[in-house]
Structures are given as C-alpha cells and as structure tokens.
Amino acid sequence: MIRLWFALLMLVPAPTLALQYCEDLWYTRNLAFDRAGFCFGSNLGQAVFGNDGCVGTDVAPGGRDAPVVARIKELERIAGCAIDTSQARRLSIPDIAYRAFMTDLPVATDLESACVGYRGDVLPVRAGRLSDDPVLLEVPRGGMIFYAFEPVGDWEYVLVYRDDVVIGAGWIDRLVSGESECEFFAG
C-alpha cells in the first residue's frame, strides 16, 4: 500500500504540491505568531488559530520560534507563496494536529523522502530538538518515517505513518536512524 502511495504522489500536479508547501510554511509561521499572542484579522487566521487569549497585533515570536519565522519568510519569498487568507478553510497539512505541541517548529522543504518499513531499534520521536524534550511516540517496526522538513543539526522533524495513516510527528535524532534500518528508502 505504501508503494501505491508513492506512485500516486508522483501523479500530483506541481501546482498542488506548491500550494501544499506554501500552506505548510504559512501555517508554521502563523503558529509561531499565535504562540506569541497575535490576534488574527484574516478569515483563514481566525479559522485556523482563533483569537482566544490573543494580546494584540504588535507581537513578535521569540525564543526558538524567531529564527524559524525568519527562515520561513525567506522561503515564502523565494517560492512566491501567496496564500489566500480571505476564506476560512481547511489546510492540507497531515500533521496539523501534532504541530502545535512542538517545542521546536519545523520548516518545510519542497523535497520529500521516506524510510519505508522501519526495522531499527526503538526510535523516540520528541517534541523538540533536545534529548530531554518529551517523547511523543516511538516509531513502530514496519512503520514509515516521512521526511519533508529542513534538518537542524543532528535533528530531523518527521511524520510517522502506520498503515498509511499519520500516527504522530516530531523530532528524531538523525544519528540514531539511517537508511540501513529501512526495508527501502524512497526519495
């Protein structure tokens, strides 16, 4: 079934992939602003984040989120991203339910790869890039580790699939995982 998923991915039109990439960048950038207390004025911002607990529009992400926002703005400019925020709608981000729990926010790339049929040792998936950040789940044997985000040092943000369903997301230590621990590596 996973091989079918990759075959179908190759049939997705480039504009659709570009929109998904830009949506992912928009979401993460605005999640950082939401965490800083930003009050959204756009229909999309209000639909996705709401304004409960917001403090104003003159806020800026700080801490670990500040460099992520700067990088995302650069990538959005390079990609020519222009998200229509006038409509309240659902975003096509497979890990949207997990992203808000991250200590460190990921930055999407337009490149994707996957470790299909993981067969390595227990691999903890964490909320952030520190070895003492909370473990959110462990990659199950036979699961798929999906890579579509910029690595940071020895850490990589991944989506974890089981039977073609996202079961979690978070940060893994790249030094712990490798292609040799996969039934096959795609991408």
Buried (B, 14 or more C-beta within 10 A) or exposed (E): EBEEBBEEEEEEEEEEEBBBBBBBBBBBBBBBBBBBBBBBEBBBBBBBBEBEEBEEEEBEBEEBBEEBBEBBEEBBEEBEBEBEBEEEEEBEBBBBEBBEEBBBBBBBBBEBBBBBBBEBEEBBBBBBBEEEBEEBBBBBEEBBBBBBBBBBEEBBBBBBBBEEEBBBBBBBBBEEBEEEBBEEBBE
